[in-house]
Amino acid sequence: MVLKMVFQYIARMSFLIFLCFIILGVEAGNKELIDLHREEKSNIELGLKSIVNNIFKEETNLEYKVKNNRTERKTQFIKENLEDIFNKKNKTKLDWWQTCLIYEIYPRSFKDSTGTGMGDLRGIIEKIPYLKYLGVCAVWLTPIYPSPGVDLGYDITDFKAIGENIGTMEDFEELKNKLHENGIKIILDIVPNHTSDKHEWFIKSVQREEPYTDYYVWVDAKYVNGTRQVPNNWMAIFGNTMWEWNEIRQQYYLHQFLIPQPDLNFWNPLVRKEIKDILRFWLDKGVDGFRMDAIPHIYERQDFLDSPILNDGTPEIIDYTQGLDECFYEVNEWRYLLDEYTKKDGKTRFMAIETYLKFKYSKKFYGNETNPGAHFPLNVCFIVSSHMSAKEYVDTLTELFSNLPTGAWLSWIIGNHDTERATSRFGLELIDGLHMIQLLLPTGTPVVYMGDELGMTNTYLRNDQRFYKSRIYDRETGRTPFQWDSSPQAGFSNKTKTWLPVNPNYVTLNVESEMAARRSHLKIFKEIANLRELEVFRTGNVELYEISEYVFAFSRSNNFFKNYFIVINLGSELENINLKKFKKSLSPKMIVRISSLYAEQSNGDIVSAKSFTLRPSAALVLESIFY
């Protein structure tokens, strides 16, 4: 019995001494220690046997029992935290769209190569090296199709062509090929909910030409005391009724968005087939995936009942004009089509869904194991709010993670072409911290709007410079031309007047200046993107912390020794931080891997995990160290 206890003690002491080597090895960056242990573990145990025997002889039976219990507890604790080191499990292999950094390009504003004052496809080709520098692995292009431009590209007249102001199909083919040559995939914006009222389908539908008669949602007027009335109380996204009278057809048509954007009738199987044909057309062209626009809107109630009025005075939308079950079923059908192409060559064809519904509804777009849906809905939790407290960040993320369907994947977005610039909503000083959140949170793909990496801001526009003079949403201020350098028109165009004015801050806020600077938002973004390549940020655990009312933090780790803490001061006051209060096992010292532009600390600084200060709107990525 005693002999058995001796050998047990030898094994445990061997484990602890090996553990010391691991600690030293981690800090020295020597990954070969684990392999060395596997090859020579038995030799180490034999070498330690005599040492342990001498120690054992000096212990009383009572002392032995106490030490044995303590060692047993410690071994169990460490074993649980180091499971991945001693038992290299096969991690679930992530697909390209999960490890990817997706970059949204608004082509009209990216780069003008023809001197028209408007961006085009060849301008994107010209700037592929910049996309490579950022570490982009896929670009999402907002609509590039022929359009009258009433909704700046989202009112489409032909889904299978390229708009003349954007380029030609040959330009598209060259762009796609060169992106692929550089390891970058291409994602197109598809708008299935509506067309332009100049689309051939709508023109023929007005005339009741078959088979287009019911391609759109047409409803007879109601008459009250001989006065024509709209069919119901449904309200368009941009205000006022979503019904427009057509004199020729003598009926109302439905438009959930602008008047010149009539909604397609998805209850018509011919319309559903048309959309699938559009997807096939672009998949056959070699497109890697789609961002599907306004999907909660594609079906409306067929009985056209008035919506109940909610407490805030607005009509109910769920199950009336948005979020009908048929919307989710349609996404399942599209996914089935995409998977047909995936099965041919093993390359996943990707689909993301635009939705501003609450997560309890939008998560239905994932589908299930039997009927998969989108790879992810575009998550707008950071877009619909600006200055949240630390508790609100923790609560929001906890709700997302806890309600995420098994095996599902999120997306992290702080801005897009439909919103104010993230820098203008949150403040220039906080943009680096927001990118740390966006790129380093787990179980999600960052989707970055062009220019956010520079800290581009909203541009002041006079009323005569705006396209939408009476719109509820102010979207143009965040769509102004990309700022490449300090030359006239920010290097975007050689034309004196661009389609939207360039922001005057381009003189100092541009790619060229930020590339040349010792520290800049662009360089910090690149550092964060590089860090995201580490396995810990792809598959590691996460913990969320409310450090103070306006200091939010989260940690990422995949073993006991290596912890990364991301700490963001969301407030306007200097804060003293004690991370040990929230994670007792944290190493006493931490090294600053990345600091935001206005932080007190610099990359490489050593801070005490128990006490360091963080300036207002400053953010740090800290890494644990053991010396």
C-alpha positions as CSV (number, residue, x, y, z in Angstrom):
1,M,0.0,0.0,0.0
2,V,2.8,2.4,1.0
3,L,4.7,1.5,-2.2
4,K,1.6,2.4,-4.2
5,M,1.3,5.7,-2.5
6,V,5.0,6.4,-3.2
7,F,4.5,5.9,-6.9
8,Q,1.4,8.0,-6.9
9,Y,3.4,10.8,-5.2
10,I,6.3,10.3,-7.8
11,A,3.8,10.7,-10.6
12,R,2.2,13.9,-9.1
13,M,5.6,15.5,-8.4
14,S,6.7,14.7,-11.9
15,F,3.6,16.4,-13.2
16,L,4.2,19.5,-11.1
17,I,7.9,19.8,-12.1
18,F,6.9,19.3,-15.8
19,L,4.3,22.1,-15.2
20,C,7.1,24.5,-14.1
21,F,8.9,23.7,-17.4
22,I,5.7,24.5,-19.3
23,I,5.4,27.9,-17.5
24,L,9.0,28.8,-18.5
25,G,8.4,27.4,-22.0
26,V,5.3,29.5,-22.6
27,E,7.0,32.7,-21.5
28,A,10.1,31.8,-23.6
29,G,7.9,31.0,-26.6
30,N,9.2,27.4,-26.7
31,K,6.3,25.3,-27.9
32,E,8.5,22.2,-28.2
33,L,8.4,21.5,-24.5
34,I,5.0,19.7,-24.8
35,D,6.5,17.4,-27.4
36,L,9.6,16.9,-25.3
37,H,7.5,15.9,-22.3
38,R,5.7,13.3,-24.4
39,E,9.0,11.8,-25.6
40,E,10.9,11.8,-22.3
41,K,8.2,11.8,-19.6
42,S,9.2,8.3,-18.4
43,N,12.9,9.3,-18.1
44,I,12.0,12.4,-16.0
45,E,9.9,10.3,-13.7
46,L,12.8,7.8,-13.1
47,G,15.2,10.7,-12.4
48,L,12.8,12.1,-9.9
49,K,12.1,8.9,-8.0
50,S,15.1,9.0,-5.7
51,I,14.5,12.7,-4.9
52,V,10.9,12.0,-4.0
53,N,11.9,9.0,-1.9
54,N,14.2,11.2,0.2
55,I,11.5,13.8,0.7
56,F,9.0,11.0,1.6
57,K,11.2,9.6,4.3
58,E,11.2,12.9,6.1
59,E,7.4,13.2,6.3
60,T,5.2,11.7,9.0
61,N,2.1,9.8,7.9
62,L,-0.1,12.8,8.9
63,E,2.1,15.2,6.9
64,Y,2.0,12.9,4.0
65,K,-1.8,12.8,4.0
66,V,-2.1,16.6,4.2
67,K,0.4,17.1,1.4
68,N,-1.1,14.4,-0.7
69,N,-4.6,15.9,-0.5
70,R,-3.3,19.4,-1.3
71,T,-1.3,18.1,-4.3
72,E,-4.3,16.1,-5.5
73,R,-6.6,19.2,-5.4
74,K,-4.0,21.3,-7.1
75,T,-3.3,18.7,-9.8
76,Q,-7.1,18.4,-10.5
77,F,-7.4,22.2,-10.8
78,I,-4.5,22.5,-13.2
79,K,-5.6,19.4,-15.2
80,E,-9.0,20.9,-15.8
81,N,-7.5,24.2,-17.0
82,L,-4.8,22.5,-19.2
83,E,-6.9,19.9,-20.9
84,D,-5.9,21.2,-24.3
85,I,-2.2,21.0,-23.6
86,F,-2.1,17.4,-22.4
87,N,-4.8,16.1,-24.7
88,K,-4.7,17.9,-28.0
89,K,-8.3,17.6,-29.0
90,N,-9.3,18.1,-32.6
91,K,-10.8,21.5,-32.7
92,T,-13.9,22.0,-34.9
93,K,-12.4,23.3,-38.1
94,L,-13.7,26.7,-38.9
95,D,-14.8,27.5,-42.4
96,W,-13.5,30.5,-44.4
97,W,-16.5,32.7,-43.5
98,Q,-15.8,32.2,-39.8
99,T,-12.2,33.0,-39.8
100,C,-12.7,35.9,-42.3
101,L,-12.6,39.6,-42.0
102,I,-15.4,40.8,-44.3
103,Y,-15.0,44.4,-45.6
104,E,-18.0,46.3,-46.9
105,I,-17.3,48.4,-49.9
106,Y,-19.8,51.1,-51.1
107,P,-18.5,51.2,-54.7
108,R,-19.8,54.7,-55.5
109,S,-17.5,56.1,-52.8
110,F,-14.4,53.8,-52.8
111,K,-12.3,54.9,-55.8
112,D,-13.1,56.7,-59.1
113,S,-10.9,55.4,-61.9
114,T,-12.7,57.1,-64.8
115,G,-12.9,60.8,-63.7
116,T,-16.7,60.8,-63.3
117,G,-16.7,61.8,-59.7
118,M,-18.2,58.4,-58.7
119,G,-16.5,55.2,-57.7
120,D,-16.4,52.2,-60.0
121,L,-15.3,48.5,-60.3
122,R,-11.9,49.4,-61.8
123,G,-11.3,51.6,-58.8
124,I,-11.7,48.6,-56.5
125,I,-9.3,46.6,-58.7
126,E,-6.7,49.4,-58.3
127,K,-7.0,49.2,-54.5
128,I,-6.7,45.4,-54.0
129,P,-3.2,45.8,-52.5
130,Y,-4.8,47.9,-49.7
131,L,-7.4,45.2,-49.1
132,K,-4.5,42.7,-48.8
133,Y,-2.7,45.0,-46.3
134,L,-5.8,45.1,-44.1
135,G,-6.0,41.3,-44.0
136,V,-9.4,41.3,-45.7
137,C,-10.5,37.8,-46.9
138,A,-13.8,38.8,-48.4
139,V,-15.4,42.0,-49.8
140,W,-19.1,42.7,-49.7
141,L,-20.1,45.0,-52.5
142,T,-23.3,47.0,-52.1
143,P,-25.5,47.0,-55.3
144,I,-23.6,47.3,-58.6
145,Y,-26.6,46.8,-60.9
146,P,-28.4,49.3,-63.2
147,S,-30.4,51.7,-61.1
148,P,-32.1,55.1,-61.5
149,G,-30.4,56.0,-58.2
150,V,-33.4,57.0,-56.2
151,D,-32.2,54.8,-53.4
152,L,-28.5,55.0,-54.5
153,G,-28.4,51.5,-56.0
154,Y,-31.1,49.7,-54.0
155,D,-33.7,50.5,-56.6
156,I,-32.7,48.0,-59.3
157,T,-33.8,47.7,-62.9
158,D,-31.8,44.6,-63.9
159,F,-30.5,42.1,-61.4
160,K,-28.3,40.4,-64.0
161,A,-26.3,43.3,-65.3
162,I,-23.7,46.0,-64.2
163,G,-24.7,49.6,-63.9
164,E,-23.1,51.8,-66.5
165,N,-21.8,54.2,-63.9
166,I,-20.1,51.3,-62.1
167,G,-18.5,49.5,-65.0
168,T,-19.1,46.6,-67.3
169,M,-19.5,42.9,-66.9
170,E,-15.9,42.5,-68.2
171,D,-14.8,44.8,-65.3
172,F,-16.7,42.6,-62.9
173,E,-15.1,39.5,-64.2
174,E,-11.6,41.0,-63.9
175,L,-12.4,42.2,-60.4
176,K,-13.6,38.8,-59.3
177,N,-10.6,37.1,-60.8
178,K,-8.0,39.4,-59.3
179,L,-9.7,39.3,-55.9
180,H,-9.6,35.5,-56.1
181,E,-5.9,35.6,-57.2
182,N,-5.2,37.5,-54.0
183,G,-7.1,35.2,-51.8
184,I,-10.1,37.5,-51.4
185,K,-13.7,36.3,-51.9
186,I,-16.5,38.4,-53.4
187,I,-19.9,38.8,-51.8
188,L,-22.7,40.5,-53.7
189,D,-25.7,42.5,-52.3
190,I,-29.0,41.0,-53.5
191,V,-32.2,42.9,-53.0
192,P,-35.1,40.4,-53.4
193,N,-37.8,42.4,-51.6
194,H,-38.4,45.1,-54.2
195,T,-37.3,46.5,-57.6
196,S,-37.2,49.9,-59.2
197,D,-40.5,51.1,-60.6
198,K,-38.5,51.4,-63.9
199,H,-37.9,47.6,-63.9
200,E,-39.4,45.8,-66.9
201,W,-41.4,43.5,-64.5
202,F,-43.2,46.4,-62.9
203,I,-43.9,48.2,-66.2
204,K,-45.5,45.0,-67.5
205,S,-47.3,44.4,-64.2
206,V,-48.9,47.8,-64.4
207,Q,-50.3,46.8,-67.8
208,R,-51.4,43.4,-66.5
209,E,-49.2,41.6,-68.9
210,E,-48.8,37.9,-68.1
211,P,-47.0,36.4,-66.3
212,Y,-46.1,39.7,-64.6
213,T,-49.6,40.7,-63.5
214,D,-49.1,39.4,-59.9
215,Y,-45.3,40.0,-59.6
216,Y,-46.1,42.8,-57.2
217,V,-48.5,43.4,-54.3
218,W,-51.6,45.0,-55.8
219,V,-54.7,45.8,-53.8
220,D,-58.0,47.5,-54.5
221,A,-58.8,50.8,-52.8
222,K,-61.2,51.1,-49.9
223,Y,-64.0,53.7,-50.4
224,V,-65.5,55.6,-47.4
225,N,-68.3,58.0,-48.3
226,G,-67.1,57.9,-51.9
227,T,-63.6,58.8,-51.0
228,R,-60.7,56.6,-52.0
229,Q,-58.7,55.2,-49.0
230,V,-55.5,53.2,-48.7
231,P,-56.1,49.5,-48.0
232,N,-54.9,49.6,-44.3
233,N,-52.7,51.4,-41.8
234,W,-49.4,49.9,-42.7
235,M,-46.5,52.4,-42.6
236,A,-43.4,52.5,-44.8
237,I,-39.9,52.3,-43.3
238,F,-39.2,55.9,-44.3
239,G,-42.6,57.3,-43.1
240,N,-46.1,57.7,-44.4
241,T,-48.3,54.9,-45.8
242,M,-46.7,52.0,-47.7
243,W,-49.5,52.2,-50.4
244,E,-49.2,54.1,-53.7
245,W,-52.1,54.6,-56.2
246,N,-51.5,53.7,-59.8
247,E,-53.8,55.4,-62.2
248,I,-53.2,53.0,-65.1
249,R,-53.9,49.8,-63.2
250,Q,-56.5,51.5,-60.8
251,Q,-55.0,49.8,-57.8
252,Y,-52.6,50.5,-55.0
253,Y,-49.2,48.8,-54.9
254,L,-47.3,48.2,-51.7
255,H,-43.8,49.7,-51.1
256,Q,-42.2,49.1,-47.7
257,F,-39.4,51.5,-48.6
258,L,-39.5,54.4,-51.1
259,I,-42.5,55.0,-53.4
260,P,-40.3,54.1,-56.5
261,Q,-39.5,50.8,-54.9
262,P,-42.5,48.5,-55.3
263,D,-42.4,45.3,-53.3
264,L,-42.3,42.0,-55.1
265,N,-45.1,39.5,-54.3
266,F,-43.3,36.5,-52.8
267,W,-46.6,34.6,-52.5
268,N,-46.2,34.2,-56.3
269,P,-44.1,31.1,-57.0
270,L,-42.9,32.7,-60.3
271,V,-41.3,35.5,-58.2
272,R,-39.6,33.1,-56.0
273,K,-38.2,31.3,-59.0
274,E,-36.9,34.6,-60.5
275,I,-34.9,35.3,-57.3
276,K,-33.4,31.8,-57.4
277,D,-32.5,32.3,-61.1
278,I,-30.7,35.6,-60.1
279,L,-28.7,33.7,-57.4
280,R,-27.7,31.0,-59.9
281,F,-26.7,33.6,-62.5
282,W,-24.1,35.1,-60.1
283,L,-23.0,31.8,-58.6
284,D,-22.3,30.7,-62.2
285,K,-20.2,33.8,-62.5
286,G,-18.0,32.7,-59.6
287,V,-19.4,34.7,-56.8
288,D,-18.6,33.3,-53.3
289,G,-21.8,34.5,-51.5
290,F,-24.5,37.0,-50.9
291,R,-25.7,39.6,-48.5
292,M,-29.5,39.4,-48.7
293,D,-31.1,42.8,-48.2
294,A,-34.3,43.5,-46.2
295,I,-35.3,39.8,-45.8
296,P,-37.8,40.3,-42.9
297,H,-39.9,42.3,-45.4
298,I,-40.3,39.9,-48.2
299,Y,-43.7,38.5,-47.1
300,E,-46.7,40.5,-45.9
301,R,-50.1,39.2,-44.5
302,Q,-52.4,38.2,-47.3
303,D,-55.5,39.4,-45.6
304,F,-54.1,43.0,-45.3
305,L,-55.6,43.5,-41.8
306,D,-54.8,46.8,-40.0
307,S,-51.9,46.4,-37.6
308,P,-52.6,46.8,-33.9
309,I,-51.2,50.1,-32.5
310,L,-48.5,49.6,-29.9
311,N,-47.9,51.6,-26.7
312,D,-45.4,53.9,-28.5
313,G,-48.1,54.8,-31.1
314,T,-46.6,52.8,-34.0
315,P,-48.3,49.9,-35.8
316,E,-47.2,46.4,-35.0
317,I,-44.9,45.0,-37.7
318,I,-44.2,41.4,-36.6
319,D,-46.5,39.0,-38.5
320,Y,-48.0,41.9,-40.4
321,T,-45.3,43.3,-42.7
322,Q,-42.1,41.8,-41.2
323,G,-41.0,38.5,-39.7
324,L,-43.6,36.2,-41.1
325,D,-42.6,32.5,-40.9
326,E,-42.5,32.4,-44.7
327,C,-39.5,34.7,-44.6
328,F,-37.4,32.1,-42.7
329,Y,-38.6,29.3,-44.9
330,E,-37.5,31.2,-48.0
331,V,-34.0,31.6,-46.6
332,N,-34.0,27.8,-46.1
333,E,-34.7,27.4,-49.8
334,W,-31.9,29.7,-50.8
335,R,-29.5,27.9,-48.6
336,Y,-30.4,24.6,-50.2
337,L,-29.5,26.2,-53.6
338,L,-26.2,27.5,-52.3
339,D,-25.3,24.1,-50.9
340,E,-25.9,22.5,-54.3
341,Y,-22.9,24.6,-55.5
342,T,-20.9,23.9,-52.4
343,K,-21.3,20.1,-52.9
344,K,-19.8,20.4,-56.4
345,D,-16.4,21.6,-55.3
346,G,-16.4,21.7,-51.5
347,K,-16.1,25.5,-51.4
348,T,-18.8,27.0,-49.2
349,R,-21.1,29.5,-50.8
350,F,-22.0,32.0,-48.1
351,M,-25.2,33.9,-47.2
352,A,-25.7,36.7,-44.6
353,I,-29.1,38.2,-43.9
354,E,-29.8,41.9,-43.3
355,T,-32.3,42.2,-40.4
356,Y,-33.0,44.8,-37.8
357,L,-35.4,42.5,-35.9
358,K,-34.8,41.6,-32.3
359,F,-32.5,38.6,-31.8
360,K,-35.4,36.4,-30.7
361,Y,-36.8,36.7,-34.2
362,S,-33.6,37.1,-36.3
363,K,-32.1,33.9,-34.9
364,K,-34.7,32.0,-36.8
365,F,-32.8,32.8,-39.9
366,Y,-30.2,30.2,-38.8
367,G,-32.7,27.5,-39.5
368,N,-31.8,24.1,-37.9
369,E,-29.8,21.0,-38.6
370,T,-32.4,19.5,-40.9
371,N,-33.2,22.8,-42.7
372,P,-30.2,25.1,-42.4
373,G,-30.7,28.8,-43.2
374,A,-28.3,31.7,-43.4
375,H,-24.7,31.3,-42.2
376,F,-25.6,34.3,-40.0
377,P,-28.0,37.3,-39.8
378,L,-26.1,40.6,-39.6
379,N,-26.0,41.5,-36.0
380,V,-26.8,45.1,-35.3
381,C,-26.6,45.2,-31.5
382,F,-23.7,47.7,-31.7
383,I,-25.4,49.7,-34.5
384,V,-28.7,50.5,-32.9
385,S,-27.1,52.0,-29.8
386,S,-24.1,54.2,-29.1
387,H,-23.0,55.0,-25.6
388,M,-23.8,51.9,-23.6
389,S,-22.6,51.3,-20.0
390,A,-20.4,48.4,-19.2
391,K,-23.4,46.5,-17.7
392,E,-25.3,47.0,-21.0
393,Y,-22.4,45.5,-22.9
394,V,-22.3,42.5,-20.6
395,D,-26.0,42.0,-20.6
396,T,-26.3,42.4,-24.4
397,L,-23.5,40.0,-25.1
398,T,-24.7,37.5,-22.4
399,E,-28.1,37.5,-24.0
400,L,-26.6,36.9,-27.5
401,F,-24.3,34.0,-26.4
402,S,-27.0,32.4,-24.2
403,N,-29.6,32.5,-26.9
404,L,-27.4,31.5,-29.8
405,P,-28.6,28.2,-31.3
406,T,-26.2,25.3,-31.0
407,G,-23.4,25.5,-33.6
408,A,-24.6,29.0,-34.8
409,W,-22.2,31.8,-35.6
410,L,-22.6,35.6,-34.9
411,S,-21.3,38.6,-36.8
412,W,-19.8,41.7,-35.2
413,I,-20.6,45.1,-36.8
414,I,-20.2,48.6,-35.5
415,G,-21.2,50.5,-38.7
416,N,-22.5,50.1,-42.2
417,H,-23.7,52.2,-45.2
418,D,-27.1,52.8,-43.6
419,T,-25.9,54.4,-40.4
420,E,-23.8,57.2,-39.1
421,R,-20.1,56.6,-39.0
422,A,-19.1,54.6,-35.9
423,T,-16.5,57.3,-35.1
424,S,-19.2,60.0,-35.1
425,R,-21.6,57.9,-33.0
426,F,-19.0,56.8,-30.4
427,G,-16.2,59.4,-30.7
428,L,-12.9,59.4,-32.4
429,E,-11.0,58.4,-29.2
430,L,-13.1,55.3,-28.7
431,I,-12.8,53.8,-32.3
432,D,-9.8,51.6,-31.5
433,G,-11.6,50.1,-28.5
434,L,-14.6,49.4,-30.6
435,H,-12.4,47.6,-33.1
436,M,-11.0,45.5,-30.2
437,I,-14.5,44.5,-29.4
438,Q,-15.5,43.9,-33.0
439,L,-12.5,41.8,-33.9
440,L,-11.6,40.0,-30.7
441,L,-15.0,38.8,-29.4
442,P,-15.6,35.1,-30.0
443,T,-18.0,33.1,-32.1
444,G,-18.4,35.8,-34.7
445,T,-17.2,37.3,-38.0
446,P,-16.3,41.0,-38.1
447,V,-17.9,42.9,-40.9
448,V,-16.1,46.2,-41.3
449,Y,-17.5,49.2,-43.1
450,M,-14.9,50.9,-45.4
451,G,-13.1,53.8,-43.7
452,D,-13.9,52.8,-40.2
453,E,-10.4,51.4,-39.9
454,L,-9.2,55.0,-40.5
455,G,-11.6,56.6,-38.1
456,M,-13.5,58.4,-40.9
457,T,-16.3,60.6,-39.6
458,N,-19.6,61.9,-40.9
459,T,-19.4,64.7,-43.4
460,Y,-21.5,67.8,-43.0
461,L,-23.8,68.2,-46.0
462,R,-25.9,71.2,-46.9
463,N,-29.5,70.5,-47.9
464,D,-28.7,71.2,-51.6
465,Q,-25.9,68.5,-51.4
466,R,-28.3,65.8,-50.1
467,F,-30.2,63.2,-52.1
468,Y,-32.8,62.7,-49.5
469,K,-34.1,66.1,-48.3
470,S,-37.1,64.8,-46.4
471,R,-36.0,61.5,-45.2
472,I,-36.2,60.2,-41.7
473,Y,-32.7,58.6,-41.9
474,D,-29.6,60.6,-42.6
475,R,-27.5,58.1,-44.5
476,E,-25.4,60.2,-47.0
477,T,-23.2,61.7,-44.3
478,G,-21.6,58.3,-43.8
479,R,-21.3,57.5,-47.5
480,T,-18.9,60.3,-48.6
481,P,-15.8,59.4,-50.7
482,F,-13.0,57.3,-49.2
483,Q,-10.0,59.3,-48.1
484,W,-6.9,57.9,-49.7
485,D,-4.4,60.8,-49.3
486,S,-4.1,64.6,-48.9
487,S,-4.3,65.5,-52.6
488,P,-7.4,67.2,-54.0
489,Q,-10.5,65.2,-53.5
490,A,-8.6,62.9,-51.1
491,G,-7.2,60.9,-54.0
492,F,-10.6,59.5,-54.6
493,S,-11.2,61.2,-57.9
494,N,-9.5,63.7,-60.3
495,K,-12.8,65.5,-60.9
496,T,-13.4,68.7,-59.1
497,K,-16.9,67.8,-58.0
498,T,-17.6,64.4,-56.7
499,W,-21.0,62.7,-56.4
500,L,-20.9,63.6,-52.6
501,P,-18.5,66.1,-51.1
502,V,-15.3,64.8,-49.6
503,N,-15.0,65.4,-45.9
504,P,-12.7,68.4,-45.3
505,N,-10.7,66.4,-42.7
506,Y,-9.2,64.3,-45.5
507,V,-6.1,66.6,-45.3
508,T,-4.9,64.8,-42.2
509,L,-7.3,61.8,-42.0
510,N,-6.4,59.5,-44.9
511,V,-4.6,56.2,-45.7
512,E,-1.3,57.8,-46.7
513,S,-1.0,59.9,-43.6
514,E,-1.9,57.0,-41.3
515,M,0.4,54.6,-43.0
516,A,3.3,57.1,-42.5
517,A,2.5,57.9,-38.9
518,R,4.3,56.0,-36.0
519,R,0.9,55.2,-34.5
520,S,-2.6,55.7,-36.1
521,H,-6.0,54.2,-36.1
522,L,-5.2,52.3,-39.3
523,K,-2.0,50.8,-37.8
524,I,-3.8,49.8,-34.6
525,F,-6.6,48.2,-36.6
526,K,-4.0,46.2,-38.5
527,E,-2.4,45.1,-35.2
528,I,-5.8,43.9,-33.9
529,A,-6.5,42.1,-37.2
530,N,-3.2,40.3,-36.9
531,L,-3.8,39.4,-33.3
532,R,-7.2,37.9,-34.3
533,E,-5.3,35.3,-36.3
534,L,-4.2,33.6,-33.0
535,E,-6.1,30.4,-32.2
536,V,-7.1,31.8,-28.8
537,F,-9.2,34.5,-30.5
538,R,-10.8,31.9,-32.8
539,T,-11.7,29.1,-30.4
540,G,-10.8,30.3,-26.9
541,N,-13.1,30.9,-24.0
542,V,-14.6,34.2,-23.2
543,E,-15.5,35.9,-19.9
544,L,-17.3,39.3,-19.7
545,Y,-16.7,41.8,-16.9
546,E,-18.3,45.0,-15.6
547,I,-15.2,46.5,-14.1
548,S,-17.0,49.8,-13.3
549,E,-20.0,51.6,-14.5
550,Y,-18.2,52.6,-17.7
551,V,-15.3,50.2,-18.0
552,F,-16.1,47.1,-19.9
553,A,-13.7,44.2,-20.3
554,F,-13.6,40.7,-21.6
555,S,-10.9,38.0,-21.5
556,R,-10.0,35.3,-24.0
557,S,-8.0,32.2,-23.1
558,N,-7.5,28.6,-24.2
559,N,-5.3,27.4,-21.4
560,F,-4.4,28.2,-17.8
561,F,-1.3,30.2,-18.6
562,K,-2.3,32.4,-21.4
563,N,-4.9,35.1,-20.8
564,Y,-5.7,38.1,-22.9
565,F,-7.7,40.9,-21.3
566,I,-9.4,43.5,-23.4
567,V,-10.3,46.6,-21.3
568,I,-12.2,49.6,-22.7
569,N,-13.0,52.8,-20.8
570,L,-16.4,53.8,-22.3
571,G,-16.6,56.9,-20.1
572,S,-15.3,60.4,-19.8
573,E,-13.3,60.0,-16.6
574,L,-9.9,58.5,-15.6
575,E,-10.4,55.0,-14.1
576,N,-8.2,52.9,-11.9
577,I,-8.4,49.3,-12.9
578,N,-7.9,46.2,-10.7
579,L,-8.3,43.1,-12.8
580,K,-7.2,40.7,-10.0
581,K,-10.4,41.6,-8.2
582,F,-12.3,39.9,-11.0
583,K,-10.0,37.1,-11.9
584,K,-7.9,35.9,-9.0
585,S,-5.8,33.4,-11.0
586,L,-4.5,36.2,-13.3
587,S,-0.8,36.7,-13.4
588,P,0.4,39.7,-11.3
589,K,1.9,41.4,-14.3
590,M,0.5,41.9,-17.8
591,I,2.1,43.2,-21.0
592,V,0.4,45.7,-23.2
593,R,0.0,44.0,-26.6
594,I,-2.1,46.8,-28.2
595,S,-2.9,50.2,-26.9
596,S,-5.5,52.6,-28.4
597,L,-4.1,55.8,-29.9
598,Y,-5.0,58.0,-26.9
599,A,-4.1,55.5,-24.2
600,E,-1.5,56.4,-21.6
601,Q,0.3,53.1,-22.1
602,S,2.3,52.0,-25.1
603,N,2.7,48.6,-26.7
604,G,5.2,46.6,-24.7
605,D,4.6,48.3,-21.4
606,I,4.3,46.2,-18.3
607,V,1.3,46.9,-16.0
608,S,0.2,45.5,-12.7
609,A,-3.0,43.5,-13.0
610,K,-3.9,44.9,-9.6
611,S,-3.6,48.5,-10.4
612,F,-3.3,50.6,-13.5
613,T,-5.0,53.7,-14.9
614,L,-7.0,54.0,-18.1
615,R,-7.7,57.3,-19.7
616,P,-11.2,58.3,-20.9
617,S,-12.1,56.4,-24.1
618,A,-8.8,54.5,-24.0
619,A,-8.5,50.8,-24.5
620,L,-5.9,48.1,-24.1
621,V,-5.3,44.5,-25.1
622,L,-3.3,42.9,-22.2
623,E,-1.5,39.6,-22.2
624,S,-0.6,37.6,-19.0
625,I,3.1,37.1,-18.2
626,F,4.7,35.1,-15.4
627,Y,7.9,36.9,-14.5
